[in-house]
Amino acid sequence: MTKVDTGIPPATASAGQPTIRDSSIIMYTTGVYVACLVIANATAGKLFHFFGASISAGAFAYMCCLAASDVLVDLYGRRMGFRLIIIGTAANIISLAFSQLAVRLPPALGQEWLQPHFAAVFASSASVIVASVIGYPITELFETVLWTSLKERLGKKRLWIRNALVKGTGQFIDATVFFTLASFLVPMLLYGDPLVPEARFWSVMTGAWIYGLWKGVLIGNVLFPVLRLVLPFLRARRVADIPELAEAARREDW
């Protein structure tokens, strides 16, 4: 039987090691990314106190979202980051559309009592998702460009420095844009009132800045050992099965 040349370079994994295809890495990691992004937006309207500041409950899911993004961008480059931004923005818009449809559908007989609570939850989610649709691409584009630019300048061995710089600056920007929109501007435009009282503006924004730095520095350091283990593991075992990505990912020449 004649062997067909697919144009895909041979597997990069060493002999005897378990392998995982590029398509599987991208599919699974993108699934985690989208799921965590949607959950982060759905839970971001609830704030909890952290050393006197108000922090979003969506921080934990968003941390996993960032880790998934970092893995894909570091393995496959800047274009993959841009595609994730498009996918994430589309997921936010779809979530907003269906959540608002669910709010406006009439409740079944006997469930009328649930409607006010359901509407209250998704009203805050709507503000969060609208803010995310606006602010999310700005922050993600900044982080993707900065991450890949630093990798080109510093090399892939400077993972901790890249992680700290990107998370510290990017998440400070994200927190400022997101909380200003989600807690105040968007709710006032949609409902006439802010999500939290105006008197708490500086408390919420202080919490947002602490949250941004906390996520950027502390969470960046927490994620560092995960990235330090996951990235070499995937590089050693990945099998190229996507012609468009195979050569660039193999050489990491992007």
Backbone hydrogen bonds in HBPLUS format (Angstrom, degrees):
<---DONOR---> <-ACCEPTOR-->    atom                        ^
c    i                          cat <-CA-CA->   ^        H-A-AA   ^      H-
h    n   atom  resd res      DA  || num        DHA   H-A  angle D-A-AA Bond
n    s   type  num  typ     dist DA aas  dist angle  dist       angle   num
A0017-GLN N   A0014-SER O   3.21 MM   3  5.75 164.1  2.24 132.7 135.2     1
A0020-ILE N   A0237-ARG O   3.00 MM 217  6.01 152.4  2.08 139.9 140.7     2
A0239-VAL N   A0020-ILE O   2.89 MM 219  5.84 139.8  2.05 134.3 137.2     3
A0024-SER N   A0021-ARG O   3.07 MM   3  5.23 122.3  2.42  98.8 112.8     4
A0025-ILE N   A0021-ARG O   2.99 MM   4  6.36 162.1  2.02 156.1 161.0     5
A0022-ASP N   A0239-VAL O   2.94 MM 217  5.94 147.3  2.05 162.6 154.5     6
A0026-ILE N   A0022-ASP O   2.92 MM   4  6.13 170.5  1.93 158.6 160.5     7
A0027-MET N   A0023-SER O   2.96 MM   4  6.01 159.4  2.00 140.5 146.8     8
A0028-TYR N   A0024-SER O   2.92 MM   4  5.96 175.5  1.93 156.0 157.2     9
A0029-THR N   A0025-ILE O   3.00 MM   4  5.92 162.1  2.03 147.0 152.8    10
A0030-THR N   A0026-ILE O   2.92 MM   4  5.77 154.3  1.99 140.3 148.1    11
A0031-GLY N   A0027-MET O   3.01 MM   4  6.12 149.2  2.11 141.0 149.5    12
A0032-VAL N   A0028-TYR O   3.04 MM   4  6.41 156.6  2.10 149.6 154.7    13
A0033-TYR N   A0029-THR O   2.92 MM   4  6.10 156.9  1.98 144.5 151.7    14
A0034-VAL N   A0030-THR O   2.91 MM   4  6.13 167.9  1.93 155.7 156.5    15
A0035-ALA N   A0031-GLY O   3.01 MM   4  6.08 166.9  2.02 148.8 153.1    16
A0036-CYS N   A0032-VAL O   2.95 MM   4  6.00 166.5  1.97 150.5 154.4    17
A0037-LEU N   A0033-TYR O   3.00 MM   4  6.11 150.2  2.09 143.7 152.5    18
A0038-VAL N   A0034-VAL O   2.99 MM   4  6.19 165.9  2.01 155.8 158.1    19
A0039-ILE N   A0035-ALA O   3.02 MM   4  6.20 164.0  2.04 149.5 154.3    20
A0040-ALA N   A0036-CYS O   2.83 MM   4  5.86 154.7  1.89 141.8 149.5    21
A0041-ASN N   A0037-LEU O   3.05 MM   4  6.29 156.8  2.11 146.4 151.9    22
A0042-ALA N   A0038-VAL O   2.97 MM   4  6.19 153.5  2.04 145.8 153.5    23
A0043-THR N   A0039-ILE O   3.01 MM   4  6.14 143.3  2.14 148.6 156.8    24
A0044-ALA N   A0040-ALA O   2.95 MM   4  5.72 115.9  2.37 138.0 152.2    25
A0046-LYS N   A0043-THR O   3.34 MM   3  6.05 160.4  2.38 116.8 121.3    26
A0057-ALA N   A0046-LYS O   2.86 MM  11  5.65 155.5  1.92 171.8 167.4    27
A0048-PHE N   A0055-ILE O   2.74 MM   7  5.30 158.2  1.79 150.8 156.7    28
A0055-ILE N   A0048-PHE O   2.77 MM   7  5.30 172.4  1.78 156.1 158.3    29
A0050-PHE N   A0053-ALA O   2.73 MM   3  5.16 155.5  1.79 150.0 158.3    30
A0053-ALA N   A0050-PHE O   3.14 MM   3  5.16 163.7  2.17 107.0 111.6    31
A0059-ALA N   A0056-SER O   3.28 MM   3  5.75 163.0  2.31 112.9 114.9    32
A0062-TYR N   A0058-GLY O   3.08 MM   4  6.21 159.3  2.13 152.7 159.2    33
A0063-MET N   A0059-ALA O   3.01 MM   4  6.15 136.3  2.20 138.5 148.9    34
A0065-CYS N   A0061-ALA O   3.07 MM   4  6.40 148.4  2.17 143.0 152.7    35
A0066-LEU N   A0062-TYR O   2.93 MM   4  6.21 153.4  2.00 147.3 152.9    36
A0067-ALA N   A0063-MET O   3.10 MM   4  6.41 154.4  2.17 144.5 151.2    37
A0068-ALA N   A0064-CYS O   3.06 MM   4  6.30 160.7  2.10 149.2 153.3    38
A0069-SER N   A0065-CYS O   3.07 MM   4  6.32 159.1  2.11 148.1 153.8    39
A0070-ASP N   A0066-LEU O   2.89 MM   4  6.11 162.3  1.92 153.3 157.9    40
A0071-VAL N   A0067-ALA O   3.08 MM   4  6.30 158.0  2.13 149.4 154.5    41
A0072-LEU N   A0068-ALA O   3.22 MM   4  6.48 168.6  2.23 151.9 153.7    42
A0073-VAL N   A0069-SER O   2.95 MM   4  6.09 169.2  1.96 158.9 162.4    43
A0074-ASP N   A0070-ASP O   2.92 MM   4  5.89 158.2  1.97 145.0 151.5    44
A0075-LEU N   A0071-VAL O   3.04 MM   4  6.14 149.8  2.13 144.5 152.5    45
A0076-TYR N   A0072-LEU O   2.84 MM   4  5.79 163.2  1.87 150.9 155.9    46
A0077-GLY N   A0073-VAL O   2.81 MM   4  4.73 140.3  1.96 126.2 131.0    47
A0080-MET N   A0077-GLY O   3.20 MM   3  5.66 127.2  2.50 105.9 117.9    48
A0081-GLY N   A0077-GLY O   3.38 MM   4  6.82 148.9  2.48 141.2 149.8    49
A0081-GLY N   A0078-ARG O   3.00 MM   3  5.05 116.4  2.42  95.4 111.2    50
A0082-PHE N   A0078-ARG O   2.98 MM   4  6.41 152.2  2.06 151.2 158.9    51
A0083-ARG N   A0079-ARG O   2.98 MM   4  6.28 152.4  2.05 145.8 153.2    52
A0084-LEU N   A0080-MET O   2.96 MM   4  6.24 152.2  2.04 146.8 154.3    53
A0085-ILE N   A0081-GLY O   3.05 MM   4  6.35 149.0  2.15 145.4 153.5    54
A0086-ILE N   A0082-PHE O   3.16 MM   4  6.50 154.7  2.23 145.3 151.1    55
A0087-ILE N   A0083-ARG O   2.92 MM   4  6.21 162.4  1.95 152.4 157.3    56
A0088-GLY N   A0084-LEU O   2.75 MM   4  5.88 164.9  1.77 152.5 157.0    57
A0089-THR N   A0085-ILE O   2.92 MM   4  6.02 159.9  1.96 146.5 152.0    58
A0090-ALA N   A0086-ILE O   2.97 MM   4  6.14 159.3  2.02 146.5 152.4    59
A0091-ALA N   A0087-ILE O   2.88 MM   4  6.12 154.5  1.95 147.8 155.4    60
A0092-ASN N   A0088-GLY O   2.96 MM   4  6.21 152.4  2.03 146.0 153.1    61
A0093-ILE N   A0089-THR O   3.03 MM   4  6.31 158.9  2.07 149.7 154.8    62
A0094-ILE N   A0090-ALA O   2.94 MM   4  6.15 164.0  1.96 153.5 157.7    63
A0095-SER N   A0091-ALA O   2.92 MM   4  6.04 159.9  1.96 146.1 152.0    64
A0096-LEU N   A0092-ASN O   2.95 MM   4  6.13 156.9  2.00 146.3 152.6    65
A0097-ALA N   A0093-ILE O   2.97 MM   4  6.20 161.8  2.00 149.8 154.4    66
A0098-PHE N   A0094-ILE O   3.04 MM   4  6.24 171.5  2.05 157.2 158.4    67
A0099-SER N   A0095-SER O   2.94 MM   4  5.91 154.2  2.00 145.8 153.5    68
A0100-GLN N   A0096-LEU O   3.08 MM   4  6.12 158.8  2.12 147.0 152.1    69
A0101-LEU N   A0097-ALA O   3.05 MM   4  6.24 145.3  2.18 139.1 149.1    70
A0102-ALA N   A0098-PHE O   2.94 MM   4  6.11 155.6  2.00 142.2 148.2    71
A0103-VAL N   A0099-SER O   3.08 MM   4  6.34 147.9  2.19 140.6 148.8    72
A0104-ARG N   A0100-GLN O   3.17 MM   4  6.33 151.9  2.25 140.8 147.2    73
A0105-LEU N   A0101-LEU O   3.07 MM   4  6.26 126.7  2.36 146.6 159.5    74
A0111-GLN N   A0108-ALA O   2.93 MM   3  5.50 160.8  1.97 141.0 142.4    75
A0114-LEU N   A0111-GLN O   3.00 MM   3  5.43 144.7  2.12 109.5 119.4    76
A0115-GLN N   A0112-GLU O   3.20 MM   3  5.49 141.8  2.35 105.2 114.9    77
A0118-PHE N   A0114-LEU O   2.89 MM   4  6.01 165.4  1.91 162.6 167.5    78
A0119-ALA N   A0115-GLN O   2.80 MM   4  5.88 164.2  1.82 156.0 160.2    79
A0120-ALA N   A0116-PRO O   2.92 MM   4  6.03 150.8  2.01 139.2 147.3    80
A0121-VAL N   A0117-HIS O   3.09 MM   4  6.33 158.6  2.14 149.4 153.6    81
A0122-PHE N   A0118-PHE O   3.10 MM   4  6.34 168.7  2.11 152.3 155.3    82
A0123-ALA N   A0119-ALA O   2.75 MM   4  5.75 131.5  1.98 141.9 154.6    83
A0124-SER N   A0120-ALA O   3.34 MM   4  6.53 160.1  2.38 141.6 144.7    84
A0125-SER N   A0121-VAL O   3.06 MM   4  6.33 150.1  2.15 137.9 147.2    85
A0126-ALA N   A0122-PHE O   2.84 MM   4  5.86 145.5  1.96 132.7 140.9    86
A0127-SER N   A0123-ALA O   3.28 MM   4  6.60 158.0  2.33 144.5 148.5    87
A0128-VAL N   A0124-SER O   3.07 MM   4  6.32 156.6  2.12 145.7 152.4    88
A0129-ILE N   A0125-SER O   2.77 MM   4  5.99 161.2  1.80 154.7 159.5    89
A0130-VAL N   A0126-ALA O   2.88 MM   4  6.03 166.7  1.90 153.9 157.5    90
A0131-ALA N   A0127-SER O   2.99 MM   4  6.10 160.4  2.03 142.2 148.3    91
A0132-SER N   A0128-VAL O   2.79 MM   4  6.01 145.1  1.91 141.2 152.2    92
A0133-VAL N   A0129-ILE O   2.75 MM   4  6.01 153.3  1.82 151.3 158.0    93
A0134-ILE N   A0130-VAL O   3.16 MM   4  6.43 148.3  2.26 143.6 151.2    94
A0135-GLY N   A0131-ALA O   2.73 MM   4  5.83 172.2  1.73 156.1 158.6    95
A0136-TYR N   A0132-SER O   2.70 MM   4  4.87 148.8  1.80 128.1 138.4    96
A0139-THR N   A0135-GLY O   3.19 MM   4  6.48 167.4  2.20 163.3 164.9    97
A0140-GLU N   A0136-TYR O   2.94 MM   4  6.03 173.7  1.95 162.9 164.9    98
A0141-LEU N   A0137-PRO O   2.91 MM   4  5.75 156.2  1.97 138.9 145.6    99
A0142-PHE N   A0138-ILE O   3.13 MM   4  6.28 159.9  2.17 143.3 149.0   100
A0143-GLU N   A0139-THR O   2.88 MM   4  6.14 164.6  1.90 156.2 160.2   101
A0144-THR N   A0140-GLU O   2.87 MM   4  5.95 160.5  1.91 147.9 153.4   102
A0145-VAL N   A0141-LEU O   3.06 MM   4  6.17 170.4  2.07 150.8 153.3   103
A0146-LEU N   A0142-PHE O   2.93 MM   4  6.05 163.4  1.96 150.0 155.4   104
A0147-TRP N   A0143-GLU O   2.80 MM   4  5.79 161.4  1.83 146.8 152.7   105
A0148-THR N   A0144-THR O   3.10 MM   4  6.23 173.5  2.11 150.8 152.4   106
A0149-SER N   A0145-VAL O   2.91 MM   4  5.92 152.9  1.98 144.4 152.9   107
A0150-LEU N   A0146-LEU O   2.92 MM   4  5.99 161.4  1.95 149.9 154.3   108
A0151-LYS N   A0147-TRP O   3.02 MM   4  6.24 148.3  2.12 140.8 150.3   109
A0152-GLU N   A0148-THR O   3.00 MM   4  6.22 152.5  2.08 143.5 149.9   110
A0153-ARG N   A0149-SER O   3.09 MM   4  6.35 145.1  2.21 140.9 150.4   111
A0154-LEU N   A0150-LEU O   2.68 MM   4  5.65 168.5  1.69 155.9 159.8   112
A0155-GLY N   A0151-LYS O   2.79 MM   4  4.84 143.0  1.93 125.5 134.7   113
A0158-ARG N   A0155-GLY O   3.28 MM   3  6.02 167.8  2.30 119.6 122.9   114
A0162-ARG N   A0158-ARG O   3.12 MM   4  6.34 170.3  2.13 156.7 159.6   115
A0163-ASN N   A0159-LEU O   2.85 MM   4  5.95 165.3  1.88 152.6 157.3   116
A0164-ALA N   A0160-TRP O   2.92 MM   4  6.08 162.7  1.95 151.3 155.4   117
A0165-LEU N   A0161-ILE O   2.96 MM   4  6.10 172.2  1.96 156.7 158.9   118
A0166-VAL N   A0162-ARG O   2.92 MM   4  5.91 169.3  1.93 155.0 158.7   119
A0167-LYS N   A0163-ASN O   3.01 MM   4  5.91 162.9  2.04 143.0 148.6   120
A0168-GLY N   A0164-ALA O   2.89 MM   4  5.78 158.4  1.93 142.6 149.8   121
A0169-THR N   A0165-LEU O   3.14 MM   4  6.15 174.2  2.14 148.2 150.1   122
A0170-GLY N   A0166-VAL O   2.88 MM   4  5.56 149.7  1.97 142.0 151.5   123
A0171-GLN N   A0167-LYS O   3.03 MM   4  5.54 158.1  2.08 132.7 139.7   124
A0173-ILE N   A0169-THR O   3.17 MM   4  6.40 162.1  2.21 149.3 153.5   125
A0174-ASP N   A0170-GLY O   2.88 MM   4  6.12 158.9  1.92 145.4 152.3   126
A0175-ALA N   A0171-GLN O   2.90 MM   4  5.88 162.4  1.94 138.5 142.9   127
A0176-THR N   A0172-PHE O   3.13 MM   4  6.30 160.9  2.17 145.0 150.0   128
A0177-VAL N   A0173-ILE O   3.00 MM   4  6.22 175.3  2.00 160.9 161.5   129
A0178-PHE N   A0174-ASP O   2.78 MM   4  5.71 164.8  1.81 154.7 159.3   130
A0179-PHE N   A0175-ALA O   3.05 MM   4  5.78 162.8  2.08 139.7 144.9   131
A0180-THR N   A0176-THR O   3.30 MM   4  6.11 152.6  2.38 136.0 143.6   132
A0181-LEU N   A0177-VAL O   3.14 MM   4  6.27 160.8  2.17 148.4 153.6   133
A0182-ALA N   A0178-PHE O   2.71 MM   4  5.81 173.7  1.72 163.1 163.8   134
A0183-SER N   A0179-PHE O   3.01 MM   4  5.41 157.1  2.06 129.7 136.9   135
A0185-LEU N   A0180-THR O   3.12 MM   5  6.42 164.9  2.14 158.9 158.2   136
A0186-VAL N   A0181-LEU O   2.88 MM   5  5.32 157.5  1.93 139.2 146.5   137
A0195-LEU N   A0183-SER O   2.85 MM  12  4.90 140.6  2.01 132.0 143.5   138
A0188-MET N   A0184-PHE O   3.11 MM   4  6.10 154.2  2.18 149.0 156.5   139
A0189-LEU N   A0185-LEU O   3.06 MM   4  6.31 148.5  2.16 147.1 155.7   140
A0190-LEU N   A0186-VAL O   2.88 MM   4  6.08 158.2  1.93 157.0 163.5   141
A0191-TYR N   A0187-PRO O   2.69 MM   4  5.42 162.2  1.72 145.0 151.4   142
A0192-GLY N   A0188-MET O   3.02 MM   4  4.21 132.7  2.25 103.2 113.2   143
A0200-ARG N   A0197-PRO O   2.92 MM   3  5.54 155.4  1.98 115.4 123.1   144
A0201-PHE N   A0198-GLU O   3.03 MM   3  5.17 160.2  2.07 115.4 115.7   145
A0204-VAL N   A0200-ARG O   2.85 MM   4  6.06 165.0  1.88 161.8 165.1   146
A0205-MET N   A0201-PHE O   2.85 MM   4  6.09 163.9  1.87 153.8 159.0   147
A0206-THR N   A0202-TRP O   2.80 MM   4  5.77 150.9  1.89 136.9 145.2   148
A0207-GLY N   A0203-SER O   2.93 MM   4  6.12 156.5  1.98 141.2 148.1   149
A0208-ALA N   A0204-VAL O   2.73 MM   4  6.04 143.3  1.86 141.4 153.3   150
A0209-TRP N   A0205-MET O   2.86 MM   4  6.14 156.2  1.91 148.4 153.1   151
A0210-ILE N   A0206-THR O   2.89 MM   4  6.14 161.8  1.92 151.1 156.6   152
A0211-TYR N   A0207-GLY O   2.70 MM   4  5.78 154.9  1.77 143.4 151.8   153
A0212-GLY N   A0208-ALA O   2.74 MM   4  5.98 152.2  1.81 144.6 152.3   154
A0213-LEU N   A0209-TRP O   2.92 MM   4  6.16 165.6  1.94 150.5 153.5   155
A0214-TRP N   A0210-ILE O   2.64 MM   4  5.72 156.6  1.69 149.3 157.7   156
A0215-LYS N   A0211-TYR O   2.75 MM   4  5.83 161.4  1.78 147.2 152.5   157
A0216-GLY N   A0212-GLY O   2.79 MM   4  5.84 146.1  1.90 136.6 147.5   158
A0217-VAL N   A0213-LEU O   2.70 MM   4  5.70 165.8  1.72 152.2 155.0   159
A0218-LEU N   A0214-TRP O   2.95 MM   4  5.11 114.5  2.39 119.8 136.7   160
A0219-ILE N   A0214-TRP O   2.92 MM   5  6.37 161.9  1.96 155.1 160.9   161
A0221-ASN N   A0217-VAL O   2.97 MM   4  6.14 146.3  2.09 139.8 147.7   162
A0221-ASN N   A0218-LEU O   3.10 MM   3  5.18 120.5  2.47  95.3 109.4   163
A0222-VAL N   A0218-LEU O   2.90 MM   4  6.24 145.4  2.02 143.8 154.8   164
A0223-LEU N   A0219-ILE O   2.77 MM   4  5.98 157.8  1.81 153.5 158.6   165
A0224-PHE N   A0220-GLY O   3.02 MM   4  6.06 130.3  2.28 131.9 144.7   166
A0226-VAL N   A0223-LEU O   3.00 MM   3  5.16 117.8  2.40 102.1 118.4   167
A0227-LEU N   A0223-LEU O   2.88 MM   4  6.19 163.8  1.91 164.9 169.5   168
A0228-ARG N   A0224-PHE O   2.75 MM   4  5.92 155.4  1.81 153.8 162.3   169
A0229-LEU N   A0225-PRO O   3.04 MM   4  6.13 134.9  2.25 135.0 144.1   170
A0229-LEU N   A0226-VAL O   3.22 MM   3  5.30 133.5  2.45  96.2 108.0   171
A0230-VAL N   A0226-VAL O   2.79 MM   4  5.94 169.3  1.80 157.1 160.9   172
A0231-LEU N   A0227-LEU O   2.99 MM   4  5.61 162.1  2.02 139.8 145.4   173
A0233-PHE N   A0229-LEU O   3.29 MM   4  6.25 152.7  2.37 139.5 147.5   174
A0234-LEU N   A0230-VAL O   2.91 MM   4  6.14 162.0  1.94 159.7 163.4   175
A0235-ARG N   A0231-LEU O   2.93 MM   4  6.10 164.2  1.95 154.5 159.5   176
A0236-ALA N   A0232-PRO O   2.97 MM   4  6.01 155.0  2.03 146.0 151.7   177
A0237-ARG N   A0234-LEU O   3.18 MM   3  5.21 138.1  2.36  97.7 109.3   178
A0238-ARG N   A0234-LEU O   2.79 MM   4  5.51 125.0  2.10 154.1 162.4   179
A0245-LEU N   A0242-ILE O   2.97 MM   3  5.57 135.3  2.17 118.1 129.2   180
A0246-ALA N   A0242-ILE O   2.83 MM   4  5.65 147.2  1.94 160.9 169.4   181
A0249-ALA N   A0245-LEU O   2.85 MM   4  5.77 162.1  1.88 162.2 167.9   182
A0250-ARG N   A0246-ALA O   2.90 MM   4  5.99 150.8  1.98 144.9 153.7   183
A0251-ARG N   A0247-GLU O   3.01 MM   4  6.20 163.4  2.04 152.0 155.3   184
A0252-GLU N   A0248-ALA O   2.66 MM   4  5.36 127.1  1.93 135.4 151.1   185
